[in-house]
Amino acid sequence: MTTAFVLDNETILCRHTVAGWWPLQVMLPNTEDLALQNDAVMSDATDADAYQVGRVELIESLAPSHWEEALKHTETKDFRATSAITSHYAEVHGIAIPDLSTASDTLLFTPETEGAVDNSQPSDTVDFISYRQLITQLPAALAAQLSQAIQLLRWQADTQFCSRCSAPVHADKSGERAMVCQVCRLRQYPRVQPCIITAITRPNPKTGEMQILLAHHHRYGKPSSELQYGLIAGFVEVGESLEHAVVREVAEEVAISLTDIRYVSSQPWPFPSNLMLGFRASYASGEIAIQQKELSHADFFDLSNLPKIPFKGSIAYELIAQIMHEQGMSL
């Protein structure tokens, strides 16, 4: 059985259940039927639009133990999909998806978990929901698979021509995840952009309470309500190690020195196609001086008096939560 998540840019087709929004899956035609459909579409295509976009195969990027842990939260036998498609691909190939704000018996693998009813939406409502909203409530294994789907579909759509000679490309016929130039044979693969994100701590100089460095980035905007703060983060530059990237980004953005830099964990992040590499470090010296083109404010905050921080499901939240836990506190 071949099933697929349905995406529209960075939103995922979901059904509203008693446990909140949950990604839906649709049945895909078998390989032979789909090949016949593709041949019919291709027969009228030009060289420029012959490459078919909108469907990718997904791999299980997490260990079985992660999926087993995730499955404890639902009564369904499984919720892994083998593929992801765009809503446009479904329309072109006649793959039925439900009308928005309705339910459908053809959909698979929606959870029947117990929990408080969310009255913000009627039960069985169907809609496209943003990844950022879903990640706050989904098991990490499922969130990672949806992140993979977003990244691969975007890469596929953005890689229709050769970056060397500009000729059209086609999917590798052997099944390797690559786009191959029809002229110079250049192979283009999905690229991941490594980014470091660092939780920096120190004892409060006056009280001894543990503090964490948080910054308000311009990208968070200026809402009328409480400002959101986050951790220092940035892209890894060509030719530098991850540890060097931590030191450089912190020096550039807040002008302080660090000690005890250590890696903690990572998270795939589909905005646009990043691998977030989480670090922790201790403050060593220096006075905070913000990089004004990036930040509007930065300071050390007592753990007992934190401002608004990134949402649950993000690696920033997890790093902060880890520090809180070590201090006998919780978010």
C-alpha positions in Angstrom: 0.0 0.0 0.0 1.4 3.4 -1.0 0.3 6.4 1.0 1.3 10.0 0.9 1.1 13.2 2.8 -0.4 16.1 0.8 1.4 19.5 1.0 0.8 23.0 -0.3 4.2 24.8 0.1 4.9 24.7 3.9 1.4 23.5 4.9 0.2 20.0 5.4 -3.3 18.5 4.8 -4.6 17.7 8.2 -7.8 16.6 10.0 -8.9 18.2 13.3 -9.3 15.5 15.9 -9.9 15.4 19.7 -6.1 15.6 20.0 -5.7 18.5 17.7 -4.6 18.7 14.1 -3.2 15.5 12.6 -1.6 15.0 9.2 -3.7 12.9 6.7 -2.5 10.4 4.2 -4.1 9.6 0.9 -3.9 6.4 -1.2 -1.8 6.6 -4.3 -2.3 4.7 -7.5 -0.1 1.6 -7.9 3.1 1.9 -9.9 1.7 0.6 -13.2 -1.3 2.9 -13.1 0.8 5.9 -12.2 3.2 5.1 -15.1 0.4 5.1 -17.5 -0.8 8.5 -16.2 2.7 9.9 -16.5 3.0 8.7 -20.0 -0.2 10.4 -21.0 0.9 13.6 -19.4 4.4 13.4 -20.9 3.1 12.7 -24.4 1.9 16.3 -24.7 4.8 17.9 -22.8 7.7 19.9 -24.2 11.3 19.4 -23.2 11.1 22.4 -20.9 8.2 21.0 -18.8 8.8 17.3 -19.3 10.2 16.9 -15.8 7.4 16.0 -13.5 7.5 17.6 -10.0 5.3 17.2 -7.0 6.0 13.7 -5.7 8.9 12.4 -3.6 9.6 9.2 -1.8 10.3 9.4 1.9 12.8 7.5 4.0 12.7 6.7 7.7 15.4 9.0 8.9 15.0 8.1 12.6 15.9 4.9 14.3 13.1 2.3 15.0 13.2 3.1 18.7 12.1 6.7 17.9 9.1 5.5 16.0 8.2 3.0 18.7 8.2 5.8 21.2 6.1 8.0 18.9 3.6 5.2 18.4 2.9 5.0 22.1 0.9 8.3 21.6 -1.6 6.9 19.2 -3.8 3.8 18.8 -3.1 3.6 15.1 -0.8 0.8 14.0 1.4 3.2 12.1 1.5 6.7 10.8 4.5 6.7 8.5 3.9 7.6 4.9 6.0 6.3 2.0 5.6 9.4 -0.1 4.7 13.1 -0.1 2.9 14.9 -2.9 1.8 18.4 -3.6 -1.9 19.4 -3.9 -1.1 20.4 -7.5 0.3 16.9 -8.3 -2.9 15.3 -6.8 -5.1 17.5 -9.0 -3.1 16.7 -12.2 -3.0 13.0 -11.6 -6.6 12.6 -10.4 -5.7 11.7 -6.8 -8.7 12.3 -4.6 -8.2 14.5 -1.6 -11.0 15.8 0.6 -12.7 19.1 0.2 -11.4 21.5 2.9 -13.5 21.7 6.1 -15.0 18.2 5.4 -14.1 14.7 6.4 -13.6 11.7 4.1 -13.7 7.9 4.6 -10.8 7.5 2.1 -8.3 9.1 4.4 -5.9 6.9 6.4 -4.2 6.9 9.8 -5.8 9.6 11.8 -5.2 9.2 15.6 -8.0 8.3 18.0 -6.1 9.5 21.1 -7.7 10.6 24.3 -7.2 14.2 25.3 -8.8 17.5 26.0 -11.1 18.6 23.2 -9.9 21.6 21.3 -13.1 23.6 20.6 -11.4 26.1 18.3 -12.3 23.9 15.3 -15.1 21.4 14.7 -14.1 17.8 14.9 -13.3 16.3 11.4 -12.5 19.7 9.9 -9.9 19.3 7.1 -7.5 22.0 6.2 -3.9 22.8 5.3 -2.0 23.6 8.5 1.5 25.2 8.8 4.4 23.1 9.9 5.3 25.5 12.6 1.8 25.1 14.1 1.9 21.3 13.9 5.4 20.8 15.3 4.2 22.0 18.7 2.0 18.9 19.2 3.3 16.1 16.9 5.7 13.3 18.0 9.3 14.2 16.9 9.5 11.2 14.5 6.5 12.4 12.6 7.6 16.0 12.6 10.9 15.0 11.2 9.3 13.1 8.3 7.1 16.1 7.4 10.2 18.3 7.5 11.8 15.9 5.1 8.8 16.1 2.8 8.8 19.9 2.8 12.5 20.1 2.0 12.4 17.5 -0.8 9.4 18.9 -2.6 10.9 22.4 -2.5 14.3 21.0 -3.7 12.6 19.1 -6.5 10.6 22.2 -7.6 13.7 24.4 -7.5 15.9 22.0 -9.4 14.4 21.8 -12.9 17.4 23.1 -14.8 21.1 22.5 -14.7 23.1 24.9 -12.6 26.1 24.5 -14.9 24.7 24.7 -18.5 20.9 25.6 -17.8 19.6 22.5 -19.7 16.5 20.7 -18.4 17.1 18.0 -15.8 15.3 14.8 -15.0 15.1 12.5 -12.0 17.8 9.8 -11.9 16.4 6.7 -13.5 18.1 4.3 -11.0 16.1 5.8 -8.2 19.0 7.7 -6.6 17.8 11.0 -5.1 19.4 13.2 -7.8 18.6 15.4 -10.7 20.6 14.7 -13.9 21.4 17.2 -16.6 20.3 15.9 -20.1 23.3 17.6 -21.7 26.4 17.8 -19.5 25.3 15.0 -17.1 25.8 17.1 -14.0 24.1 15.5 -11.0 22.4 17.7 -8.4 21.6 16.4 -5.0 19.5 17.9 -2.1 21.7 20.2 -0.1 21.4 20.8 3.6 22.6 24.0 5.2 24.3 23.5 8.6 23.4 26.1 11.2 24.6 26.3 14.8 22.3 27.4 17.6 23.8 28.0 21.1 22.4 28.2 24.6 24.9 30.3 26.7 24.6 30.3 30.5 26.2 31.9 33.5 25.4 32.4 37.2 23.7 35.8 38.0 26.6 38.0 39.2 24.5 39.3 42.1 22.3 36.4 43.2 24.0 33.3 41.7 20.8 32.1 40.0 21.5 30.5 36.6 20.9 32.8 33.6 20.6 32.2 29.9 21.5 34.6 27.1 18.5 35.5 24.9 18.2 37.9 22.0 15.3 39.5 20.2 16.0 39.2 16.4 14.5 41.6 13.9 13.0 38.6 12.0 10.7 38.1 15.0 9.0 41.5 14.2 7.6 44.0 16.6 4.2 42.6 17.7 2.0 44.7 19.9 2.1 41.9 22.5 5.1 40.5 24.3 8.4 40.3 22.3 9.8 36.9 21.5 13.4 36.1 22.3 15.6 33.3 21.0 19.1 31.8 21.1 22.1 33.0 19.1 22.2 31.1 15.8 23.7 31.4 12.4 24.9 29.5 9.3 28.2 27.6 9.2 30.7 29.3 6.8 32.8 27.5 4.3 36.1 26.3 5.8 35.1 26.5 9.5 34.3 23.8 12.1 31.1 23.8 14.0 32.8 25.0 17.2 34.4 27.9 15.3 31.0 28.8 13.9 29.7 29.0 17.5 32.5 31.3 18.5 32.2 33.5 15.4 28.4 33.9 15.5 28.4 34.8 19.2 31.3 37.3 18.8 29.5 38.9 15.8 26.1 39.1 17.4 26.8 39.9 21.0 30.6 40.4 21.3 31.2 38.0 24.2 33.7 35.1 24.7 32.8 31.6 25.6 34.2 28.5 27.3 33.1 24.9 27.6 31.5 24.7 24.2 29.8 21.3 23.7 27.5 19.8 21.1 24.0 18.6 22.4 21.7 17.5 19.5 20.4 18.4 16.1 17.2 19.0 14.3 16.2 19.2 10.6 14.5 22.5 9.9 12.7 23.1 6.6 13.1 26.9 6.5 14.5 26.7 3.9 16.6 23.5 4.2 18.6 23.7 7.4 20.2 21.3 9.8 20.1 23.0 13.2 23.1 21.9 15.4 22.5 22.6 19.0 25.3 23.6 21.3 25.7 24.8 24.9 28.4 27.0 26.2 29.4 29.0 29.3 29.9 32.7 29.4 33.7 33.6 29.7 34.1 37.3 29.4 33.0 40.5 27.6 30.2 43.1 27.7 27.2 42.5 25.4 27.2 44.7 22.3 24.6 43.7 19.9 24.9 43.5 16.1 22.2 46.0 15.3 21.4 44.8 11.8 20.5 41.4 13.3 19.3 42.1 16.8 17.3 44.8 18.7 18.2 43.6 22.2 20.1 40.8 24.0 20.7 40.1 27.7 21.1 37.4 30.3 17.8 36.4 31.8 17.2 34.6 35.1 15.6 31.2 34.5 12.9 32.2 36.9 12.0 35.3 34.8 12.2 34.4 31.1 10.6 36.4 28.3 8.6 34.8 25.6 10.8 32.0 24.0 10.5 29.9 20.8 7.7 27.4 20.6 7.7 23.8 21.8 9.1 21.4 19.2 11.9 23.7 18.1 15.5 22.9 19.1 15.8 26.3 20.9 12.9 25.3 23.2 14.5 21.9 23.9 17.9 23.5 24.8 16.3 25.9 27.1 14.1 23.2 28.7 17.2 21.0 29.2 18.9 23.8 31.2 15.7 24.5 33.2 15.5 20.8 34.1 19.0 20.7 35.3 18.1 23.5 37.7 15.0 21.7 39.0 12.7 23.9 37.0 10.3 23.4 34.0 8.9 25.4 31.2 
